[in-house]
Amino acid sequence: MHWKSTHAHMVSKSCTMVENEIDAMSRVRLMTIPFHITINCENSQLSGRYPTINTLRFAYRINEKVRLRREEINAAFSNAAQL
């Protein structure tokens, strides 16, 4: 009988933790997150028609024609992961 009360206590504690997390997440204002995401087709010489986040270009490989290097790609994905 003791295991039932221990299990009930663990479930109650887990539910409380989840409710607290939901409450905290509901207070996040997504519009205030400092990210600017665009696709710039007009200035393709500079961006190479890549989608950008905070002026960093997203890509899956480097492109020497538009001077897109691995460091910029990694930084763009790092910004996206923070979303």
Secondary structure in CASP SS format (residue, H / E / C, confidence):
PFRMAT SS
TARGET T0000
AUTHOR 0000-0000-0000
METHOD secondary structure of the structure
MODEL  1
M C 1.00
H H 1.00
W H 1.00
K H 1.00
S H 1.00
T H 1.00
H H 1.00
A H 1.00
H H 1.00
M H 1.00
V H 1.00
S H 1.00
K H 1.00
S H 1.00
C H 1.00
T H 1.00
M H 1.00
V H 1.00
E H 1.00
N H 1.00
E H 1.00
I H 1.00
D H 1.00
A H 1.00
M H 1.00
S H 1.00
R C 1.00
V C 1.00
R C 1.00
L H 1.00
M H 1.00
T H 1.00
I C 1.00
P C 1.00
F C 1.00
H C 1.00
I E 1.00
T E 1.00
I E 1.00
N C 1.00
C C 1.00
E C 1.00
N C 1.00
S H 1.00
Q H 1.00
L H 1.00
S H 1.00
G C 1.00
R C 1.00
Y C 1.00
P E 1.00
T E 1.00
I E 1.00
N C 1.00
T C 1.00
L E 1.00
R E 1.00
F C 1.00
A C 1.00
Y C 1.00
R C 1.00
I C 1.00
N E 1.00
E H 1.00
K H 1.00
V H 1.00
R C 1.00
L E 1.00
R C 1.00
R H 1.00
E H 1.00
E H 1.00
I H 1.00
N H 1.00
A H 1.00
A H 1.00
F H 1.00
S H 1.00
N H 1.00
A H 1.00
A H 1.00
Q H 1.00
L C 1.00
END
